[in-house]
Amino acid sequence: MLSGNTIVLFQTRKLHGMLVNRTITHKAACGSRVMLFNMLILYNNILTIRSIAFSVPDKIGKELTAMANIKVNIAENDLKTLKANKYNLCLAFREKSIGFDVVCIGADDYSSSNTFKVGNEYAVFFCKSLTNGETVDVASEVQSIELGQQITINRYGVFENPVEGKYADRLEIVNNYGNIFPGFGRKVKYGADESMRFAFVSPYVSVKGTFTMEPENVVRVWFQQFADTGTYFTDYIDKNRMSGTSTYAEAVIDCSAGADTVLLTYADGKWQKNN
């Protein structure tokens, strides 16, 4: 209990040559910030400093938990069949208004046990053209951005520094350049490779103005022939396939529930979620 002789100062100021301040000392991976309050306490003419640290969210409405690891186990007989017939193990992310349209990972080096580690790190880019079934052809730099930020493309086609946006759960692009197909990437670790990968491209041309994308923590896992990493596919939206290839049954999982690990098993030609 503080007495009447106790003075607690929270604002940044100088007192008898000493500073009392509030500083941000660390930004956590989950999207929160750890705030450090240094308190100068004068009690019975004795001056002491106390520090209190606590975390606060960057922004109301922003998801604070990292996404789960996705583990994919494949039965031995199924693995042999898939490998012999040139099927890739594929992963894609969903954008809320459009859906899935880019093979974020199309792996041909999968085994009986596979792990994808996905987080909430994003980047934006744009294309000048799109061809169904072809690898995304990026015409810009790939610029890091946080969920909830806005970024401007200047008249020369160069990204400026991102700033705070209007929506906590979206990525906003202010296009001062011209006709483009905007997209975003997400960082994914598969095996030893951890890198930013193409996750979505708008199938519609964006003219000058503001374009908004809303990534979701919903993941599609499936097997597909010749589906390489970075392949753009519009046919999935309508037909659940890409022209000239064959698709095995899919598993669509919501990774926003907070589980540390999502375990999928593929056996006898069927997917099963084990947790």
C-alpha positions in Angstrom: 0.0 0.0 0.0 1.5 3.4 -1.0 1.4 6.1 1.6 1.0 9.8 1.1 4.8 10.2 1.0 5.1 8.0 -2.0 5.4 9.5 -5.5 5.1 7.2 -8.6 5.9 8.8 -12.0 4.9 7.1 -15.3 5.5 9.8 -17.8 8.8 10.4 -19.5 10.6 13.1 -17.6 13.8 14.0 -15.9 14.0 14.2 -12.1 17.2 14.9 -10.2 19.2 13.7 -13.2 17.3 10.4 -13.6 14.9 9.4 -16.4 11.5 7.8 -15.9 10.2 6.4 -19.1 8.1 3.8 -21.0 9.8 1.9 -23.8 8.9 -0.9 -26.2 11.6 -3.4 -25.7 10.5 -6.4 -27.7 8.0 -7.4 -30.4 6.8 -10.9 -30.0 6.3 -13.3 -32.9 2.7 -13.7 -32.0 2.0 -10.1 -32.8 2.1 -8.6 -29.3 4.5 -6.1 -27.9 6.2 -6.3 -24.5 6.0 -2.9 -22.8 8.5 -2.0 -20.1 7.6 0.7 -17.6 10.4 2.1 -15.5 9.0 3.7 -12.3 10.9 6.2 -10.2 9.6 5.9 -6.6 10.4 8.5 -4.0 9.6 7.1 -0.5 10.8 8.6 2.7 13.5 10.5 0.8 14.8 7.3 -0.8 14.8 7.2 -4.6 14.4 3.8 -6.2 13.5 2.4 -9.7 11.1 -0.4 -10.4 10.3 -2.0 -13.8 7.2 -3.7 -14.8 6.9 -5.6 -18.1 3.7 -6.9 -19.7 2.5 -7.7 -23.2 -0.2 -5.9 -25.2 -1.6 -6.7 -28.7 -0.4 -4.6 -31.7 -3.9 -4.1 -32.8 -7.4 -5.0 -31.7 -8.8 -7.9 -33.8 -5.4 -9.1 -35.0 -4.7 -12.8 -34.4 -2.2 -13.2 -31.7 -1.3 -16.9 -32.0 1.0 -18.4 -34.6 -0.4 -21.1 -36.9 -0.1 -24.7 -36.1 2.4 -27.2 -37.6 0.8 -29.4 -40.2 2.0 -33.0 -40.1 1.1 -35.2 -43.0 1.6 -39.0 -42.7 1.1 -41.2 -45.8 0.6 -45.0 -45.7 3.2 -47.1 -47.4 1.1 -48.5 -50.2 -0.4 -45.0 -51.0 3.1 -43.5 -51.0 4.3 -46.0 -53.6 1.3 -45.3 -55.8 1.6 -41.5 -55.6 5.3 -41.5 -56.3 5.0 -43.9 -59.2 2.4 -41.7 -60.9 4.2 -38.4 -60.4 1.9 -36.8 -57.8 3.1 -33.9 -55.8 2.1 -33.2 -52.2 0.5 -29.7 -52.4 -0.4 -27.0 -49.9 -2.4 -23.8 -50.6 -3.7 -20.9 -48.5 -7.2 -19.4 -48.8 -8.0 -15.7 -49.4 -11.4 -14.9 -48.0 -13.1 -13.4 -51.1 -11.4 -15.5 -53.8 -10.4 -18.8 -52.3 -7.4 -21.0 -53.2 -5.6 -20.2 -56.4 -1.8 -20.7 -56.0 0.1 -23.9 -55.2 2.2 -22.5 -52.3 4.1 -25.8 -52.1 4.1 -28.6 -54.6 6.7 -31.1 -53.3 7.9 -34.2 -55.1 10.4 -35.1 -52.4 7.8 -36.0 -49.8 8.0 -39.1 -47.6 5.8 -41.1 -45.3 6.1 -38.3 -42.7 6.1 -34.7 -43.6 5.8 -31.4 -41.7 4.8 -27.9 -42.8 5.4 -25.1 -40.4 3.4 -22.0 -41.3 3.4 -18.6 -39.5 1.9 -15.2 -39.9 4.7 -13.5 -41.9 3.6 -11.9 -45.1 4.9 -10.2 -48.3 3.2 -8.5 -51.2 4.0 -8.4 -54.9 2.3 -8.0 -58.3 2.2 -9.6 -61.7 1.6 -8.1 -65.1 0.0 -11.3 -66.5 -1.4 -14.6 -65.4 -1.7 -18.0 -67.1 -3.6 -20.9 -65.7 -1.4 -23.8 -64.9 1.8 -21.8 -65.2 4.2 -20.6 -62.5 3.4 -17.1 -61.1 5.6 -14.6 -63.0 6.3 -11.8 -60.6 6.9 -8.3 -62.1 7.8 -6.5 -58.9 10.0 -6.8 -55.8 8.6 -9.0 -53.0 8.0 -6.6 -50.1 7.6 -7.7 -46.5 4.4 -6.4 -44.8 2.5 -7.2 -41.6 -1.2 -8.1 -41.4 -3.1 -4.9 -40.9 -0.7 -2.7 -42.8 -1.1 -0.6 -46.0 1.5 -0.2 -48.7 1.7 2.1 -51.7 3.0 1.2 -55.2 4.4 4.5 -56.6 4.0 5.6 -60.3 7.3 3.8 -61.1 6.0 0.4 -59.8 8.1 0.5 -56.7 6.7 -0.4 -53.2 7.1 2.3 -50.6 7.4 1.6 -46.8 4.3 0.0 -45.3 2.2 2.0 -42.8 -0.7 1.3 -40.5 -3.8 0.3 -42.4 -7.6 0.5 -41.8 -8.2 -3.2 -41.1 -6.4 -5.4 -38.6 -7.0 -8.6 -40.6 -6.2 -7.4 -44.2 -3.4 -6.3 -46.5 -4.0 -3.1 -48.4 -2.3 -2.0 -51.6 -2.6 1.6 -52.8 -1.9 1.2 -56.6 -0.5 4.4 -58.2 1.2 2.5 -61.0 -1.3 0.9 -63.4 -3.0 -2.4 -64.3 -1.6 -5.2 -62.1 -2.5 -8.6 -60.5 -1.7 -8.1 -56.8 -0.8 -11.0 -54.6 0.7 -12.0 -51.3 3.1 -14.5 -50.0 3.5 -16.4 -46.7 6.5 -17.8 -45.0 6.4 -21.6 -44.8 9.0 -24.1 -43.6 9.0 -27.5 -45.3 11.9 -29.8 -44.4 15.0 -27.6 -44.0 13.8 -24.9 -46.3 12.1 -21.9 -44.7 11.2 -19.1 -47.1 8.6 -16.7 -48.3 6.4 -18.4 -50.8 3.7 -17.3 -53.2 0.3 -17.9 -51.6 -2.3 -15.9 -53.6 -2.7 -13.8 -56.7 -5.9 -11.9 -57.6 -7.4 -13.4 -60.8 -8.7 -9.9 -61.6 -6.8 -6.9 -62.9 -6.4 -4.1 -60.3 -6.5 -0.6 -61.8 -5.2 2.5 -60.0 -6.7 2.7 -56.5 -6.8 0.6 -53.4 -6.9 -3.2 -53.4 -7.5 -5.2 -50.3 -6.7 -8.9 -49.6 -7.8 -10.8 -46.6 -5.7 -13.9 -45.9 -7.3 -16.7 -43.9 -5.6 -19.4 -41.8 -7.4 -22.0 -43.8 -5.1 -24.5 -45.6 -5.8 -27.0 -48.4 -3.6 -30.1 -48.6 -3.9 -32.5 -51.6 -2.0 -34.5 -54.2 -1.8 -33.4 -57.8 0.2 -34.5 -60.8 2.9 -32.0 -62.0 1.6 -29.2 -59.7 4.8 -27.3 -59.0 5.4 -24.8 -56.3 4.1 -21.3 -57.3 1.6 -22.7 -59.9 -1.4 -20.4 -60.5 -4.7 -22.3 -61.0 -8.1 -20.9 -61.6 -9.8 -24.1 -62.6 -9.8 -25.3 -59.0 -12.4 -22.7 -58.1 -14.9 -24.2 -60.6 -13.8 -27.7 -61.3 -11.4 -28.8 -58.4 -8.7 -29.7 -61.0 -6.1 -28.2 -63.3 -6.4 -29.0 -67.0 -4.5 -32.1 -68.1 -3.7 -33.3 -64.6 -5.4 -35.5 -62.0 -6.2 -34.5 -58.4 -6.6 -36.8 -55.4 -9.0 -36.0 -52.7 -8.2 -32.9 -50.6 -8.1 -32.0 -47.0 -9.2 -28.5 -46.0 -8.3 -27.5 -42.4 -8.8 -24.4 -40.3 -5.6 -23.6 -38.5 -7.0 -20.6 -36.5 -8.4 -22.8 -33.7 -5.2 -22.6 -31.7 -3.9 -26.2 -31.8 -0.1 -26.5 -31.8 -0.2 -29.3 -34.4 -2.7 -30.6 -36.9 -2.1 -34.2 -37.9 -3.4 -35.5 -41.2 -3.1 -39.1 -42.4 -3.6 -40.3 -46.0 -4.4 -44.0 -46.3 -6.4 -46.1 -48.7 -6.9 -43.0 -50.9 -8.6 -41.0 -48.1 -7.7 -38.2 -45.8 -8.2 -38.4 -42.0 -7.7 -35.6 -39.5 -6.4 -37.1 -36.3 -6.8 -34.2 -33.9 
